[in-house]
Amino acid sequence: MAQNNGRAGSKRGTGARKTGMRKGLTAYGDEGFSLFLRKAFVKAMGYTDDALDRPIVGITNTFSGFNACHRNVPELIEAVKRGVMLAGGLPVEFPVITLHESFAHPTSMYLRNLMAIDTEEMLRGQPVDSVVLIGGCDKTVPALLMGAASANVPSIMLVTGPMITGDHKGERLGACTDCRRFWGKFRASEISEQEIGEINNKLAPSAGTCMVMGTASTMALCSEAMGMMLPGGSCVPAVMADRLRQAEASGARAVAMAKEKLTPDKIMTVEAFENALRVLFAVGGSTNAIVHLTAMAGRLGIKLDLDAFDKMGRETPVLVDLKPTGQGYMEDLYKAGGLAVILRELKHQLNLKAKTVTGRTLGEDLAAAPPAWDQKVVRKFKDPVFAGGSIAVLRGNLAPGGAIIKQAAMDPKLARHEGRAVVFESLPDLAERVDDPDLDVKADDILVLKNAGPIGAPGMPEAGYLPIPKKLASKGVKDMIRISDARMSGTAFGAIVLHVTPESAVGGTLALVQNGDRIRLDVPARRLELLVSDDELAARRKRRKATAARKDDSRGYRRLFMDQITQADEGCDFTFLKPEITTQVPRKR
């Protein structure tokens, strides 16, 4: 067994080679001693000098007993370690915080930036030459990539993978589109309390992320399209052996990336983000992805141009037949060939020269993908699931900074609609009154929720999917227009206007809406208008009282969040974490 302890204090350890254990030494004023001390302590883990002289590949351990989407992280870590060691590197796992949408108060978006900071500082502060980022549940993937982009350490994304589907009375079930569908039936008294309990046991039958085209699936596909994940890595179900093989391959590739110094800034380029946005449209992806991709791009000095984004959407059809826009599930997309099948249909719209973590270009990766076969999950470009762009950007006096609507997942009859506003001032107000039998509401009204944005909630919760008032649901109403400054789960559906900017808590026009006001939505024209005169709005603004400060806003992470959070159109990132903007995406053509 190699010992050679004297090497720790040699000239080689004074910083001549800033890799491995010599990288990012703790400041004691004597680099030789810093390395000597570091190696003395790390040898308590049982390492030899031979092991410590190899490229060090960090592995983010995002396992938690509160995160079922990451239940398979321990076995993924073991597979990554195997890949790293087979390639001659030294794998070292380390923890970063983890987030699950259902186990984060007030919302996982509130904590996304904290996870990004944790990731960035661990990558800066620990001697890793490259890192395998293991994420899955919604906000973990963007948080990890935001941190990696800021630290600019060679990084490769590995997702936990989607769940397999459940079954109820012969019908396939998938979290969480079917969670919402069956809960809606329960609220409308179409199914019993006993049956909803039975369904609850079947919606999430395995480890992994939601198996519909929710935020987790969307971010996985966008990450692969961006080049930050090995080809084929986005769709493999969490329980498949292929998922472990992806982990092993990711570990091996991380060793090579360390030697090649293939950093995120060389991959996460304007061209790469354009590819990701194309895929977002083509898969009918989550509206959350807009906020996340905006934040990720912002870490690299790139701004998302919402108007150019909308133009891209008009020319990019929805090709993937998955819930909530279509009918299938992620395991169906996996069996159909995964992202490569989608990329082939979009080939004429992609930046094929964009570099990926493989060291090749996206075009070269695509050429190396397995040949296509007959399948019904991904449509041909000229025979789409939806032709008009899955997500539309709305402008108007109600949303001068923009708002969005997932038009591919709404009742098209509501695309042009004028109605009376039924206003809820806050989330507690919504919870208290939405099912009140005396609520003054009709099916053609427009539900409006205030104070659910980045600052108002805080954390911009997925509350935009306002429930249909019980008195209407019981009469068979399935969809109606709902408007808020909140977000919506990618698993949800309906005529729902989201991300209204500026939010009501900072004095946006949304704050001025009153019960009975008329609102006009025109999705084809991309307009959202509050039909109230400018003079009346000015008078209301003068009468408006500032939102009262909450007790929790004055200290800790909450205070940092309240002081630094940006609006939805800037990614809800922290101001102090964003470099100067140097370019925009998509590029105007």
C-alpha positions in Angstrom: 0.0 0.0 0.0 1.4 3.4 -1.0 2.3 5.7 1.9 4.8 8.4 0.9 3.4 10.9 3.4 6.3 13.2 2.6 4.8 14.2 -0.7 2.3 16.4 1.0 4.9 19.0 1.9 6.8 18.8 -1.4 7.1 21.6 -3.9 4.4 19.9 -5.9 2.0 20.7 -3.1 2.5 24.4 -3.0 0.0 25.2 -5.7 1.9 24.4 -8.9 -1.0 22.1 -9.9 -4.4 23.4 -8.7 -6.3 20.2 -9.1 -7.5 17.5 -6.8 -6.5 17.9 -3.2 -4.4 20.9 -4.1 -7.5 22.8 -5.3 -9.1 25.5 -3.1 -6.8 25.0 -0.1 -8.0 26.4 3.3 -6.2 29.6 4.0 -3.6 29.1 6.8 -1.0 31.3 5.2 1.2 28.3 4.2 0.0 26.3 1.3 2.3 23.4 2.0 0.9 23.1 5.5 -2.6 23.5 4.2 -2.2 20.5 1.9 -0.4 18.5 4.6 -3.3 19.2 7.1 -6.0 18.4 4.5 -4.4 15.1 3.6 -3.9 14.1 7.2 -7.6 14.5 7.8 -8.9 13.0 4.6 -6.7 10.0 5.2 -9.0 9.3 8.2 -11.5 8.2 5.5 -9.1 5.5 4.6 -7.7 7.0 1.3 -4.1 6.3 0.0 -1.9 8.8 -1.7 -2.5 7.0 -4.9 -6.3 7.6 -4.6 -5.8 11.2 -3.6 -3.6 12.0 -6.6 -6.4 11.1 -9.0 -9.0 13.5 -10.5 -11.6 14.1 -7.8 -15.2 13.8 -8.9 -17.8 15.2 -6.5 -21.3 13.7 -6.4 -24.1 15.7 -4.9 -26.1 13.6 -2.5 -29.7 14.9 -2.6 -31.3 12.0 -0.8 -33.8 12.8 1.9 -36.6 10.9 3.7 -38.8 13.8 2.7 -38.1 13.4 -1.0 -39.6 10.3 -2.6 -38.6 11.5 -6.0 -35.0 10.9 -4.8 -35.6 7.5 -3.2 -33.1 5.9 -5.6 -30.3 8.4 -5.1 -28.2 6.1 -2.9 -28.0 3.4 -5.6 -27.4 6.1 -8.3 -24.4 7.3 -6.2 -23.0 3.8 -6.1 -23.3 3.5 -9.9 -21.7 6.9 -10.4 -18.8 5.9 -8.1 -18.3 2.7 -10.1 -18.1 4.8 -13.3 -15.7 7.3 -11.8 -13.3 4.5 -10.5 -13.5 2.6 -13.8 -12.3 5.8 -15.5 -9.5 6.3 -13.0 -11.0 9.0 -10.8 -11.7 9.3 -7.1 -15.5 9.7 -6.4 -16.4 11.7 -3.3 -20.1 12.3 -2.4 -21.2 15.3 -0.4 -24.6 16.6 0.7 -26.5 19.6 -0.5 -30.0 20.5 0.5 -32.8 18.8 -1.4 -36.3 19.9 -2.2 -39.6 18.1 -2.8 -42.5 20.2 -4.0 -45.0 18.7 -1.5 -42.5 19.0 1.5 -41.3 22.6 1.3 -43.0 25.4 3.1 -44.1 27.8 1.8 -43.0 26.4 -1.5 -39.9 24.7 -3.1 -39.4 27.8 -5.3 -38.8 29.8 -2.2 -35.9 27.4 -1.3 -34.6 26.9 -4.9 -32.1 29.8 -4.6 -30.9 28.5 -1.2 -30.1 25.1 -2.8 -28.4 26.9 -5.7 -26.2 28.9 -3.2 -25.4 25.7 -1.3 -24.4 24.0 -4.5 -22.3 26.9 -5.7 -20.4 27.3 -2.4 -19.8 23.6 -2.0 -18.3 23.4 -5.5 -16.2 26.5 -4.8 -15.2 25.4 -1.3 -14.3 21.7 -1.9 -11.5 20.3 -4.0 -13.5 18.8 -6.8 -12.2 18.7 -10.4 -15.7 17.9 -11.7 -19.1 17.0 -10.3 -22.1 14.8 -11.1 -25.2 16.7 -10.1 -28.0 14.3 -9.0 -31.4 16.0 -9.0 -34.9 15.1 -10.0 -37.8 16.7 -8.2 -38.8 20.0 -9.9 -36.6 22.7 -8.4 -33.5 20.5 -7.7 -32.4 20.4 -11.3 -32.4 24.2 -11.9 -31.0 24.8 -8.5 -28.1 22.4 -9.1 -27.4 23.9 -12.6 -27.7 27.5 -11.4 -25.0 26.7 -8.7 -22.8 24.8 -11.2 -23.1 27.7 -13.7 -22.0 30.2 -11.1 -19.1 28.0 -9.8 -18.2 27.0 -13.4 -16.8 23.6 -12.4 -17.0 20.9 -15.0 -20.5 19.5 -14.3 -22.8 16.8 -15.7 -26.5 16.4 -14.8 -28.0 13.1 -13.7 -31.7 12.9 -12.9 -33.4 10.3 -10.8 -35.8 9.5 -13.5 -39.6 9.4 -13.8 -41.9 6.9 -11.9 -43.7 4.1 -13.6 -47.5 4.4 -13.8 -50.0 3.1 -11.3 -53.4 1.5 -12.0 -56.9 2.0 -10.8 -59.7 -0.2 -12.1 -57.9 -0.8 -15.3 -57.0 2.8 -15.8 -53.4 4.0 -15.8 -52.6 6.6 -13.2 -49.8 9.2 -13.0 -48.8 11.8 -10.5 -49.7 14.4 -10.5 -52.1 15.2 -13.4 -54.3 12.4 -12.3 -54.0 13.6 -8.7 -55.7 16.8 -9.8 -58.2 15.1 -12.1 -59.4 12.7 -9.4 -59.4 15.4 -6.7 -61.6 17.5 -9.0 -64.0 14.5 -9.3 -64.0 14.1 -5.5 -64.7 17.8 -5.0 -67.6 17.5 -7.4 -68.9 14.5 -5.4 -68.4 12.2 -8.5 -66.3 9.7 -6.4 -66.5 8.7 -2.8 -64.1 9.4 0.1 -63.2 5.7 0.2 -62.3 5.6 -3.5 -60.2 8.8 -3.4 -58.3 7.1 -0.5 -57.7 4.0 -2.7 -56.5 6.2 -5.6 -54.2 8.0 -3.2 -52.3 4.7 -2.7 -51.8 4.2 -6.4 -50.8 7.6 -7.8 -47.1 7.4 -6.9 -46.2 3.7 -7.2 -42.4 3.8 -7.3 -39.4 6.0 -6.7 -38.9 8.8 -9.2 -40.4 12.0 -10.4 -43.9 12.7 -11.7 -44.3 10.5 -14.8 -46.3 13.1 -16.8 -44.9 16.2 -18.6 -44.6 18.1 -15.3 -41.8 20.4 -14.3 -39.4 17.5 -13.4 -39.8 15.8 -16.8 -39.6 19.1 -18.6 -36.4 20.2 -16.8 -34.8 16.8 -17.5 -35.6 17.0 -21.2 -34.5 20.7 -21.4 -31.2 19.8 -19.6 -30.5 17.0 -22.0 -31.3 19.3 -25.0 -29.0 22.0 -23.5 -26.2 19.5 -23.5 -25.7 19.2 -19.7 -26.8 15.5 -19.6 -25.6 12.4 -21.4 -27.8 11.5 -24.5 -30.8 9.4 -23.5 -30.6 10.4 -19.8 -33.8 12.3 -19.4 -36.5 9.7 -19.9 -35.2 6.4 -18.3 -37.6 5.5 -15.5 -36.2 5.5 -12.0 -36.6 1.8 -11.5 -34.9 0.7 -14.7 -31.4 -0.9 -15.0 -30.8 1.7 -17.7 -31.0 4.4 -15.1 -28.0 2.8 -13.3 -26.1 2.5 -16.5 -26.7 6.2 -17.2 -25.3 6.9 -13.7 -22.2 4.8 -14.3 -21.6 6.5 -17.7 -22.1 9.9 -16.1 -19.4 9.1 -13.5 -17.0 8.0 -16.2 -17.6 11.0 -18.4 -17.1 13.4 -15.4 -13.5 12.1 -15.1 -12.9 13.0 -18.7 -14.6 16.4 -18.4 -12.2 17.2 -15.5 -9.2 16.5 -17.7 -10.7 18.4 -20.6 -11.8 21.3 -18.4 -15.2 21.3 -20.0 -16.9 23.9 -17.9 -20.6 24.9 -17.9 -19.9 28.2 -19.7 -18.7 26.3 -22.7 -22.0 24.3 -22.9 -24.7 26.5 -21.4 -24.5 29.0 -24.3 -27.1 31.1 -26.0 -27.4 28.4 -28.7 -27.9 25.7 -26.0 -30.6 27.7 -24.3 -32.4 28.2 -27.6 -32.3 24.4 -28.1 -33.8 23.9 -24.6 -36.6 26.4 -25.3 -37.4 24.6 -28.6 -37.8 21.4 -26.7 -39.9 23.1 -24.0 -42.4 24.0 -26.6 -42.2 20.7 -28.5 -42.9 18.6 -25.4 -45.7 20.8 -24.2 -43.6 21.4 -21.1 -44.2 23.0 -17.7 -44.7 26.8 -17.5 -42.3 26.6 -14.5 -39.5 25.9 -16.9 -39.7 29.5 -18.2 -38.8 30.8 -14.7 -36.1 28.2 -14.2 -34.4 28.6 -17.6 -34.5 32.4 -17.1 -32.7 32.0 -13.8 -30.2 29.5 -15.2 -29.5 31.8 -18.2 -29.2 34.8 -15.9 -26.3 33.2 -14.1 -24.4 33.3 -17.3 -25.3 36.9 -18.3 -28.1 35.8 -20.7 -31.5 37.4 -20.6 -34.7 35.6 -21.7 -36.6 37.8 -24.2 -40.2 36.9 -23.6 -41.4 38.4 -26.9 -38.8 36.4 -28.9 -39.8 33.4 -26.8 -43.4 33.8 -27.8 -42.4 34.1 -31.5 -40.4 30.9 -31.1 -43.5 29.2 -29.7 -45.6 30.2 -32.7 -43.3 28.3 -35.0 -42.7 25.2 -32.7 -45.6 22.8 -32.4 -46.3 20.4 -29.6 -45.1 17.0 -30.8 -45.3 14.8 -27.7 -48.5 13.1 -26.7 -48.1 13.1 -22.9 -50.3 14.3 -20.1 -51.4 17.0 -19.4 -51.4 18.1 -23.0 -51.8 14.6 -24.4 -52.5 11.1 -23.1 -49.2 9.2 -22.5 -46.6 9.0 -19.7 -42.8 9.3 -19.6 -42.2 5.6 -19.7 -44.0 5.7 -23.1 -41.6 8.4 -24.3 -38.7 6.3 -23.1 -40.0 3.3 -25.0 -40.5 5.4 -28.1 -36.8 6.5 -28.1 -36.6 9.4 -25.8 -35.5 12.9 -26.6 -33.6 11.8 -29.8 -36.9 11.2 -31.5 -38.1 14.7 -30.7 -34.8 16.3 -31.7 -34.9 14.6 -35.1 -38.3 16.3 -35.8 -36.9 19.6 -34.7 -33.6 19.2 -36.4 -34.1 22.1 -38.9 -34.8 24.4 -35.9 -31.9 23.4 -33.7 -28.4 24.7 -33.2 -26.7 21.5 -34.0 -23.2 22.8 -33.4 -23.8 23.5 -29.7 -21.4 21.5 -27.6 -22.6 19.0 -25.0 -21.1 17.2 -22.0 -20.0 14.4 -24.4 -17.4 16.8 -25.9 -19.2 16.4 -29.2 -21.8 18.7 -30.7 -25.6 18.1 -30.4 -25.7 17.2 -34.1 -22.9 14.6 -33.6 -24.8 13.2 -30.6 -28.0 13.0 -32.6 -26.2 11.2 -35.5 -24.9 8.6 -33.0 -28.3 7.9 -31.5 -30.1 4.6 -32.2 -32.2 4.6 -35.4 -35.9 5.5 -35.1 -38.7 2.9 -35.1 -42.4 3.1 -35.4 -44.0 4.7 -32.4 -47.1 6.9 -31.6 -45.8 9.0 -28.8 -43.9 11.6 -30.8 -45.7 13.1 -33.7 -44.2 14.2 -37.0 -43.5 18.0 -37.3 -46.3 18.4 -39.8 -48.8 16.4 -37.7 -48.5 17.9 -34.2 -50.6 17.4 -31.1 -51.0 21.1 -31.0 -49.9 23.6 -33.6 -50.1 27.0 -32.0 -47.2 27.0 -29.5 -47.9 25.3 -26.1 -47.2 28.4 -24.1 -48.2 32.0 -25.0 -46.9 35.2 -23.6 -49.6 37.8 -22.8 -49.2 41.6 -22.6 -51.6 44.3 -21.6 -52.4 46.8 -18.8 -53.0 43.9 -16.4 -49.6 42.4 -17.1 -47.2 45.1 -18.4 -44.2 42.9 -17.6 -45.9 39.9 -19.2 -47.9 36.9 -18.1 -48.1 33.4 -19.6 -50.8 30.8 -20.3 -50.4 27.1 -21.3 -52.8 27.3 -24.2 -52.1 23.7 -25.2 -53.7 22.5 -22.0 -56.8 24.6 -21.8 -60.3 24.6 -23.3 -59.9 26.4 -26.6 -63.4 27.9 -26.2 -61.9 30.1 -23.5 -59.1 31.5 -25.7 -61.1 34.6 -26.3 -63.2 35.6 -23.4 -64.5 38.6 -21.5 -65.8 38.1 -18.0 -66.5 39.6 -14.6 -63.7 39.4 -12.0 -64.3 37.4 -8.8 -61.3 38.5 -6.6 -59.5 36.7 -3.8 -57.1 38.9 -2.0 -54.7 36.2 -0.8 -54.3 32.5 -0.4 -56.0 32.4 3.0 -58.9 34.4 1.5 -59.1 31.8 -1.4 -59.1 28.9 1.0 -61.8 30.5 3.2 -64.3 31.5 0.5 -63.8 29.4 -2.7 -66.2 26.7 -1.6 -68.7 29.1 0.2 -72.2 28.3 -1.2 -72.9 32.0 -1.0 -69.9 32.9 -3.2 -71.1 35.2 -6.0 -69.7 33.4 -9.0 -70.8 32.1 -12.3 -69.2 29.8 -14.9 -68.3 32.6 -17.3 -66.6 34.7 -14.5 -62.9 35.1 -14.2 -61.3 34.1 -10.9 -58.5 36.4 -9.8 -55.9 35.6 -7.0 -53.7 38.4 -5.6 -50.6 38.3 -3.4 -49.3 34.9 -4.6 -46.2 36.1 -6.3 -42.5 35.9 -5.4 -42.8 38.5 -2.6 -46.5 38.3 -1.9 -46.8 34.6 -0.9 -43.8 34.6 -0.5 -42.1 32.2 -2.9 -44.6 32.2 -5.8 -46.4 29.0 -4.9 -48.1 26.6 -7.4 -51.4 28.2 -6.4 -52.3 29.4 -9.9 -54.4 26.3 -10.4 -57.3 27.8 -8.5 -59.9 25.2 -7.7 -63.2 25.5 -9.5 -65.6 26.8 -6.8 -67.5 23.8 -5.4 -70.9 25.2 -6.3 -69.8 25.2 -10.0 -67.8 22.0 -9.9 -70.9 20.1 -8.6 -72.8 21.4 -11.7 -70.1 20.0 -14.1 -67.9 23.0 -14.7 -64.5 21.7 -15.6 -62.6 24.8 -16.7 -62.8 28.6 -16.3 -60.3 31.4 -16.6 -58.1 31.9 -13.6 -55.5 34.8 -13.2 -52.8 35.2 -10.7 -49.2 36.2 -10.0 -48.5 32.6 -8.9 -47.1 29.6 -10.7 -48.8 26.3 -11.7 -47.5 22.8 -11.5 -46.5 21.4 -14.9 -48.8 18.6 -14.2 -51.9 20.9 -14.1 -54.2 22.0 -16.9 -56.8 24.6 -17.6 -57.3 28.2 -18.8 -54.9 29.6 -16.3 -53.0 32.9 -16.6 -49.8 32.8 -14.5 -46.7 34.9 -13.6 -48.6 38.2 -13.9 -45.8 40.8 -13.7 -45.3 43.0 -11.8 -46.9 41.0 -9.0 -49.7 42.5 -6.8 -47.5 42.8 -3.7 -45.2 45.3 -5.3 -48.1 47.4 -6.7 -48.7 45.8 -10.1 -52.0 46.4 -11.8 -53.2 43.0 -10.5 -53.4 44.7 -7.0 -56.0 47.1 -8.3 -58.5 44.6 -9.6 -61.9 44.7 -7.8 -64.9 42.4 -7.8 -67.1 43.1 -10.7 -64.4 44.6 -13.0 -64.4 43.3 -16.6 -61.3 41.5 -17.8 -60.7 40.5 -21.4 -58.4 37.6 -22.4 -57.4 37.2 -26.1 -54.8 34.4 -26.4 -54.5 34.6 -30.2 -53.8 38.3 -29.9 -51.6 37.7 -26.8 -53.6 40.4 -24.8 -54.7 40.6 -21.2 -56.7 43.7 -20.4 -58.4 45.1 -17.3 -61.3 47.1 -18.7 -61.0 50.0 -16.3 -60.1 53.5 -17.3 -56.6 54.8 -16.7 -58.1 57.6 -14.5 -59.9 55.1 -12.3 -56.8 52.9 -12.0 -54.7 56.0 -11.0 -57.3 56.8 -8.3 -57.2 53.2 -7.0 -53.5 53.3 -6.9 -53.5 56.4 -4.7 -55.9 54.7 -2.3 -54.0 51.5 -2.2 -52.3 50.7 1.1 -48.8 49.1 1.1 -48.8 45.4 2.0 -48.1 45.0 5.7 -44.7 43.4 6.6 -44.9 39.9 8.1 -43.1 39.0 11.3 -41.0 36.3 9.5 -39.8 38.8 6.8 -37.4 40.5 9.2 -34.7 37.8 9.7 -32.7 35.0 8.3 -33.1 33.6 4.8 -36.6 35.1 4.6 -35.1 38.6 4.9 -32.5 37.9 2.2 -35.2 36.5 0.0 -37.5 39.6 0.4 -34.6 42.0 -0.1 -33.1 40.3 -3.2 -35.8 38.3 -5.1 -36.5 39.4 -8.7 -39.8 39.1 -10.5 -40.9 36.1 -12.6 -39.7 37.7 -15.9 -36.2 37.7 -14.4 -36.3 34.2 -13.1 -37.1 34.8 -9.4 -33.3 34.7 -8.7 -31.5 36.9 -6.3 -30.2 40.2 -7.6 -26.7 39.8 -6.1 -26.2 36.4 -7.8 -26.7 37.6 -11.3 -23.8 39.0 -13.4 -24.2 41.8 -15.9 -26.5 40.8 -18.8 -24.5 40.6 -22.0 -26.9 39.0 -24.5 -30.5 37.7 -25.0 -32.2 34.5 -25.8 -33.9 33.6 -28.1 -31.9 35.7 -30.5 -34.1 37.9 -32.8 -33.9 36.7 -36.4 
